[in-house]
Structures are given as structure tokens and as C-alpha cells.
Amino acid sequence: MDHLWPEICAFIRTGITNAGSKGANWVIKTVGRDAYGFRNPENQRLRALCATTRKSRGCLNPA
């Protein structure tokens, strides 16, 4: 547990976490697993890009 203290202290000082990047990475890995067997890596890249944009997730109000 001692190896985590630098990260804990950094959070206490700044209030910033890496939760956003961890969440995006999880979505990209899930999309990659769903796309297993597809032959076109460009389509897989576009699927991951689409899945990680806020508009496609419904977070933005278009009005």
C-alpha cells in the first residue's frame, strides 16, 4: 500500500484523478472485444472514437 502514497498525495493536493482516462480506456477495450474478428482496423478505430465521444453517449443537449 505504500507505493500508492504519491498518487494519493497528488490527489489531495490537486483534486484531479485519472478516472476519465480509465473510463475511456474501458470503453475502448469493450468496443475492441465487441469488434473481435473484424478485418478492418480502421472501422474498429472509428467505432472506438464514436463510443468515446460525448455526443454519441447522449451527454450533450443538442438544443
Biopython code that builds the backbone (N, CA, C, O; Angstrom):
import numpy as np
from Bio.PDB.StructureBuilder import StructureBuilder

atoms = [
    (1, "MET", "N", (0.819, -1.197, 0.000)),
    (1, "MET", "CA", (0.000, 0.000, 0.000)),
    (1, "MET", "C", (0.862, 1.260, 0.000)),
    (1, "MET", "O", (0.403, 2.324, -0.414)),
    (2, "ASP", "N", (2.099, 1.148, 0.457)),
    (2, "ASP", "CA", (2.978, 2.313, 0.497)),
    (2, "ASP", "C", (3.271, 2.878, -0.883)),
    (2, "ASP", "O", (3.557, 4.068, -1.018)),
    (3, "HIS", "N", (3.203, 2.040, -1.906)),
    (3, "HIS", "CA", (3.515, 2.510, -3.252)),
    (3, "HIS", "C", (2.435, 3.440, -3.811)),
    (3, "HIS", "O", (2.657, 4.096, -4.829)),
    (4, "LEU", "N", (1.278, 3.505, -3.164)),
    (4, "LEU", "CA", (0.187, 4.358, -3.640)),
    (4, "LEU", "C", (0.212, 5.763, -3.046)),
    (4, "LEU", "O", (-0.530, 6.632, -3.505)),
    (5, "TRP", "N", (1.044, 6.005, -2.043)),
    (5, "TRP", "CA", (1.033, 7.306, -1.386)),
    (5, "TRP", "C", (1.341, 8.482, -2.303)),
    (5, "TRP", "O", (0.705, 9.524, -2.145)),
    (6, "PRO", "N", (2.269, 8.390, -3.248)),
    (6, "PRO", "CA", (2.475, 9.548, -4.135)),
    (6, "PRO", "C", (1.211, 9.938, -4.910)),
    (6, "PRO", "O", (0.923, 11.122, -5.082)),
    (7, "GLU", "N", (0.456, 8.926, -5.378)),
    (7, "GLU", "CA", (-0.772, 9.208, -6.109)),
    (7, "GLU", "C", (-1.842, 9.796, -5.184)),
    (7, "GLU", "O", (-2.572, 10.709, -5.571)),
    (8, "ILE", "N", (-1.929, 9.267, -3.963)),
    (8, "ILE", "CA", (-2.910, 9.774, -3.010)),
    (8, "ILE", "C", (-2.591, 11.225, -2.652)),
    (8, "ILE", "O", (-3.486, 12.069, -2.603)),
    (9, "CYS", "N", (-1.322, 11.507, -2.404)),
    (9, "CYS", "CA", (-0.918, 12.887, -2.082)),
    (9, "CYS", "C", (-1.178, 13.833, -3.249)),
    (9, "CYS", "O", (-1.586, 14.976, -3.042)),
    (10, "ALA", "N", (-0.945, 13.365, -4.475)),
    (10, "ALA", "CA", (-1.212, 14.195, -5.652)),
    (10, "ALA", "C", (-2.694, 14.522, -5.760)),
    (10, "ALA", "O", (-3.060, 15.645, -6.107)),
    (11, "PHE", "N", (-3.553, 13.540, -5.462)),
    (11, "PHE", "CA", (-4.994, 13.803, -5.492)),
    (11, "PHE", "C", (-5.385, 14.809, -4.425)),
    (11, "PHE", "O", (-6.178, 15.714, -4.686)),
    (12, "ILE", "N", (-4.840, 14.662, -3.227)),
    (12, "ILE", "CA", (-5.176, 15.578, -2.143)),
    (12, "ILE", "C", (-4.739, 17.001, -2.483)),
    (12, "ILE", "O", (-5.457, 17.960, -2.199)),
    (13, "ARG", "N", (-3.559, 17.138, -3.093)),
    (13, "ARG", "CA", (-3.059, 18.478, -3.450)),
    (13, "ARG", "C", (-3.838, 19.101, -4.601)),
    (13, "ARG", "O", (-4.131, 20.296, -4.567)),
    (14, "THR", "N", (-4.180, 18.309, -5.627)),
    (14, "THR", "CA", (-4.768, 18.882, -6.838)),
    (14, "THR", "C", (-6.267, 18.644, -6.988)),
    (14, "THR", "O", (-6.963, 19.446, -7.612)),
    (15, "GLY", "N", (-6.770, 17.544, -6.417)),
    (15, "GLY", "CA", (-8.173, 17.196, -6.596)),
    (15, "GLY", "C", (-8.465, 16.592, -7.955)),
    (15, "GLY", "O", (-9.625, 16.469, -8.350)),
    (16, "ILE", "N", (-7.413, 16.212, -8.674)),
    (16, "ILE", "CA", (-7.559, 15.665, -10.023)),
    (16, "ILE", "C", (-7.295, 14.170, -9.988)),
    (16, "ILE", "O", (-6.342, 13.716, -9.354)),
    (17, "THR", "N", (-8.149, 13.397, -10.677)),
    (17, "THR", "CA", (-7.944, 11.957, -10.776)),
    (17, "THR", "C", (-7.819, 11.569, -12.244)),
    (17, "THR", "O", (-8.025, 12.388, -13.139)),
    (18, "ASN", "N", (-7.482, 10.318, -12.470)),
    (18, "ASN", "CA", (-7.404, 9.806, -13.832)),
    (18, "ASN", "C", (-8.643, 8.976, -14.174)),
    (18, "ASN", "O", (-8.584, 8.122, -15.058)),
    (19, "ALA", "N", (-9.756, 9.213, -13.491)),
    (19, "ALA", "CA", (-10.973, 8.438, -13.707)),
    (19, "ALA", "C", (-11.491, 8.588, -15.137)),
    (19, "ALA", "O", (-11.997, 7.622, -15.709)),
    (20, "GLY", "N", (-11.377, 9.769, -15.715)),
    (20, "GLY", "CA", (-11.851, 9.965, -17.094)),
    (20, "GLY", "C", (-11.094, 9.128, -18.090)),
    (20, "GLY", "O", (-11.693, 8.502, -18.965)),
    (21, "SER", "N", (-9.785, 9.109, -17.968)),
    (21, "SER", "CA", (-8.991, 8.313, -18.907)),
    (21, "SER", "C", (-9.197, 6.823, -18.675)),
    (21, "SER", "O", (-9.197, 6.047, -19.630)),
    (22, "LYS", "N", (-9.371, 6.409, -17.421)),
    (22, "LYS", "CA", (-9.647, 5.000, -17.131)),
    (22, "LYS", "C", (-10.986, 4.588, -17.743)),
    (22, "LYS", "O", (-11.102, 3.500, -18.306)),
    (23, "GLY", "N", (-11.989, 5.449, -17.636)),
    (23, "GLY", "CA", (-13.296, 5.148, -18.203)),
    (23, "GLY", "C", (-13.265, 5.051, -19.717)),
    (23, "GLY", "O", (-13.865, 4.148, -20.298)),
    (24, "ALA", "N", (-12.562, 5.986, -20.360)),
    (24, "ALA", "CA", (-12.443, 5.945, -21.828)),
    (24, "ALA", "C", (-11.695, 4.701, -22.266)),
    (24, "ALA", "O", (-12.067, 4.078, -23.261)),
    (25, "ASN", "N", (-10.649, 4.327, -21.545)),
    (25, "ASN", "CA", (-9.893, 3.130, -21.878)),
    (25, "ASN", "C", (-10.768, 1.884, -21.756)),
    (25, "ASN", "O", (-10.675, 0.978, -22.584)),
    (26, "TRP", "N", (-11.620, 1.835, -20.727)),
    (26, "TRP", "CA", (-12.516, 0.698, -20.542)),
    (26, "TRP", "C", (-13.495, 0.593, -21.711)),
    (26, "TRP", "O", (-13.751, -0.502, -22.211)),
    (27, "VAL", "N", (-14.044, 1.732, -22.148)),
    (27, "VAL", "CA", (-14.983, 1.735, -23.283)),
    (27, "VAL", "C", (-14.272, 1.266, -24.551)),
    (27, "VAL", "O", (-14.827, 0.468, -25.307)),
    (28, "ILE", "N", (-13.062, 1.747, -24.792)),
    (28, "ILE", "CA", (-12.315, 1.356, -25.986)),
    (28, "ILE", "C", (-12.027, -0.137, -25.969)),
    (28, "ILE", "O", (-12.153, -0.797, -27.000)),
    (29, "LYS", "N", (-11.647, -0.678, -24.829)),
    (29, "LYS", "CA", (-11.383, -2.117, -24.736)),
    (29, "LYS", "C", (-12.659, -2.925, -24.959)),
    (29, "LYS", "O", (-12.625, -3.975, -25.599)),
    (30, "THR", "N", (-13.786, -2.438, -24.433)),
    (30, "THR", "CA", (-15.053, -3.132, -24.630)),
    (30, "THR", "C", (-15.444, -3.128, -26.107)),
    (30, "THR", "O", (-15.880, -4.150, -26.636)),
    (31, "VAL", "N", (-15.290, -1.993, -26.767)),
    (31, "VAL", "CA", (-15.587, -1.909, -28.200)),
    (31, "VAL", "C", (-14.669, -2.853, -28.968)),
    (31, "VAL", "O", (-15.107, -3.513, -29.910)),
    (32, "GLY", "N", (-13.404, -2.921, -28.576)),
    (32, "GLY", "CA", (-12.465, -3.830, -29.225)),
    (32, "GLY", "C", (-12.870, -5.280, -29.067)),
    (32, "GLY", "O", (-12.736, -6.073, -30.000)),
    (33, "ARG", "N", (-13.365, -5.633, -27.888)),
    (33, "ARG", "CA", (-13.814, -7.013, -27.680)),
    (33, "ARG", "C", (-15.061, -7.294, -28.512)),
    (33, "ARG", "O", (-15.209, -8.383, -29.066)),
    (34, "ASP", "N", (-15.956, -6.312, -28.600)),
    (34, "ASP", "CA", (-17.162, -6.483, -29.410)),
    (34, "ASP", "C", (-16.819, -6.623, -30.889)),
    (34, "ASP", "O", (-17.524, -7.302, -31.634)),
    (35, "ALA", "N", (-15.734, -5.978, -31.311)),
    (35, "ALA", "CA", (-15.352, -5.973, -32.724)),
    (35, "ALA", "C", (-14.378, -7.102, -33.059)),
    (35, "ALA", "O", (-13.826, -7.136, -34.158)),
    (36, "TYR", "N", (-14.163, -8.028, -32.117)),
    (36, "TYR", "CA", (-13.208, -9.107, -32.356)),
    (36, "TYR", "C", (-13.583, -9.865, -33.626)),
    (36, "TYR", "O", (-14.731, -10.278, -33.793)),
    (37, "GLY", "N", (-12.632, -10.043, -34.499)),
    (37, "GLY", "CA", (-12.859, -10.763, -35.735)),
    (37, "GLY", "C", (-13.088, -9.855, -36.937)),
    (37, "GLY", "O", (-13.035, -10.317, -38.077)),
    (38, "PHE", "N", (-13.341, -8.573, -36.698)),
    (38, "PHE", "CA", (-13.470, -7.663, -37.833)),
    (38, "PHE", "C", (-12.118, -7.539, -38.518)),
    (38, "PHE", "O", (-11.079, -7.556, -37.858)),
    (39, "ARG", "N", (-12.132, -7.418, -39.806)),
    (39, "ARG", "CA", (-10.881, -7.414, -40.557)),
    (39, "ARG", "C", (-10.331, -6.019, -40.809)),
    (39, "ARG", "O", (-9.157, -5.880, -41.156)),
    (40, "ASN", "N", (-11.123, -5.011, -40.650)),
    (40, "ASN", "CA", (-10.700, -3.660, -40.982)),
    (40, "ASN", "C", (-10.381, -2.881, -39.705)),
    (40, "ASN", "O", (-11.302, -2.478, -38.994)),
    (41, "PRO", "N", (-9.106, -2.660, -39.399)),
    (41, "PRO", "CA", (-8.766, -1.928, -38.179)),
    (41, "PRO", "C", (-9.264, -0.479, -38.188)),
    (41, "PRO", "O", (-9.487, 0.096, -37.123)),
    (42, "GLU", "N", (-9.440, 0.109, -39.350)),
    (42, "GLU", "CA", (-9.950, 1.471, -39.434)),
    (42, "GLU", "C", (-11.388, 1.535, -38.910)),
    (42, "GLU", "O", (-11.755, 2.483, -38.216)),
    (43, "ASN", "N", (-12.197, 0.529, -39.240)),
    (43, "ASN", "CA", (-13.570, 0.501, -38.722)),
    (43, "ASN", "C", (-13.577, 0.341, -37.204)),
    (43, "ASN", "O", (-14.399, 0.949, -36.518)),
    (44, "GLN", "N", (-12.674, -0.463, -36.684)),
    (44, "GLN", "CA", (-12.593, -0.633, -35.242)),
    (44, "GLN", "C", (-12.180, 0.687, -34.575)),
    (44, "GLN", "O", (-12.708, 1.042, -33.521)),
    (45, "ARG", "N", (-11.246, 1.406, -35.185)),
    (45, "ARG", "CA", (-10.823, 2.699, -34.657)),
    (45, "ARG", "C", (-11.991, 3.682, -34.654)),
    (45, "ARG", "O", (-12.186, 4.416, -33.685)),
    (46, "LEU", "N", (-12.769, 3.696, -35.739)),
    (46, "LEU", "CA", (-13.910, 4.604, -35.825)),
    (46, "LEU", "C", (-14.996, 4.239, -34.812)),
    (46, "LEU", "O", (-15.649, 5.124, -34.258)),
    (47, "ARG", "N", (-15.193, 2.940, -34.568)),
    (47, "ARG", "CA", (-16.168, 2.523, -33.558)),
    (47, "ARG", "C", (-15.747, 3.013, -32.178)),
    (47, "ARG", "O", (-16.574, 3.502, -31.408)),
    (48, "ALA", "N", (-14.448, 2.880, -31.864)),
    (48, "ALA", "CA", (-13.950, 3.331, -30.565)),
    (48, "ALA", "C", (-14.083, 4.848, -30.443)),
    (48, "ALA", "O", (-14.461, 5.350, -29.384)),
    (49, "LEU", "N", (-13.783, 5.571, -31.496)),
    (49, "LEU", "CA", (-13.902, 7.026, -31.485)),
    (49, "LEU", "C", (-15.349, 7.445, -31.262)),
    (49, "LEU", "O", (-15.631, 8.358, -30.487)),
    (50, "CYS", "N", (-16.258, 6.768, -31.950)),
    (50, "CYS", "CA", (-17.679, 7.086, -31.810)),
    (50, "CYS", "C", (-18.165, 6.784, -30.397)),
    (50, "CYS", "O", (-18.947, 7.549, -29.834)),
    (51, "ALA", "N", (-17.712, 5.684, -29.828)),
    (51, "ALA", "CA", (-18.169, 5.282, -28.497)),
    (51, "ALA", "C", (-17.643, 6.198, -27.406)),
    (51, "ALA", "O", (-18.243, 6.272, -26.334)),
    (52, "THR", "N", (-16.553, 6.890, -27.643)),
    (52, "THR", "CA", (-15.958, 7.711, -26.588)),
    (52, "THR", "C", (-16.243, 9.196, -26.741)),
    (52, "THR", "O", (-15.752, 9.998, -25.947)),
    (53, "THR", "N", (-17.021, 9.579, -27.738)),
    (53, "THR", "CA", (-17.375, 10.987, -27.856)),
    (53, "THR", "C", (-18.626, 11.269, -27.043)),
    (53, "THR", "O", (-19.520, 10.427, -26.963)),
    (54, "ARG", "N", (-18.694, 12.439, -26.445)),
    (54, "ARG", "CA", (-19.814, 12.768, -25.557)),
    (54, "ARG", "C", (-21.141, 12.792, -26.290)),
    (54, "ARG", "O", (-22.151, 12.351, -25.742)),
    (55, "LYS", "N", (-21.162, 13.285, -27.491)),
    (55, "LYS", "CA", (-22.439, 13.406, -28.210)),
    (55, "LYS", "C", (-23.063, 12.041, -28.447)),
    (55, "LYS", "O", (-24.274, 11.877, -28.302)),
    (56, "SER", "N", (-22.233, 11.047, -28.815)),
    (56, "SER", "CA", (-22.773, 9.728, -29.089)),
    (56, "SER", "C", (-23.257, 9.029, -27.825)),
    (56, "SER", "O", (-24.097, 8.132, -27.897)),
    (57, "ARG", "N", (-22.732, 9.435, -26.659)),
    (57, "ARG", "CA", (-23.161, 8.838, -25.403)),
    (57, "ARG", "C", (-24.386, 9.525, -24.838)),
    (57, "ARG", "O", (-24.904, 9.093, -23.808)),
    (58, "GLY", "N", (-24.866, 10.577, -25.475)),
    (58, "GLY", "CA", (-26.062, 11.261, -25.022)),
    (58, "GLY", "C", (-25.819, 12.270, -23.911)),
    (58, "GLY", "O", (-26.760, 12.642, -23.210)),
    (59, "CYS", "N", (-24.581, 12.724, -23.732)),
    (59, "CYS", "CA", (-24.272, 13.651, -22.638)),
    (59, "CYS", "C", (-24.538, 15.099, -23.015)),
    (59, "CYS", "O", (-24.634, 15.957, -22.139)),
    (60, "LEU", "N", (-24.658, 15.377, -24.286)),
    (60, "LEU", "CA", (-24.838, 16.760, -24.701)),
    (60, "LEU", "C", (-26.281, 17.005, -25.134)),
    (60, "LEU", "O", (-26.915, 16.145, -25.747)),
    (61, "ASN", "N", (-26.772, 18.158, -24.814)),
    (61, "ASN", "CA", (-28.116, 18.545, -25.228)),
    (61, "ASN", "C", (-27.976, 19.304, -26.548)),
    (61, "ASN", "O", (-27.398, 20.391, -26.560)),
    (62, "PRO", "N", (-28.492, 18.759, -27.673)),
    (62, "PRO", "CA", (-28.301, 19.423, -28.969)),
    (62, "PRO", "C", (-29.042, 20.739, -29.109)),
    (62, "PRO", "O", (-28.787, 21.482, -30.056)),
    (63, "ALA", "N", (-29.952, 21.050, -28.193)),
    (63, "ALA", "CA", (-30.735, 22.282, -28.314)),
    (63, "ALA", "C", (-29.950, 23.501, -27.940)),
    (63, "ALA", "O", (-30.476, 24.613, -27.991)),
]
sb = StructureBuilder()
sb.init_structure("model")
sb.init_model(0)
sb.init_chain("A")
sb.init_seg("    ")
for serial, (resi, resn, name, xyz) in enumerate(atoms, 1):
    if name == "N":
        sb.init_residue(resn, " ", resi, " ")
    sb.init_atom(name, np.array(xyz, "f"), 0.0, 1.0, " ", f" {name:<3s}", serial, name[0])
structure = sb.get_structure()
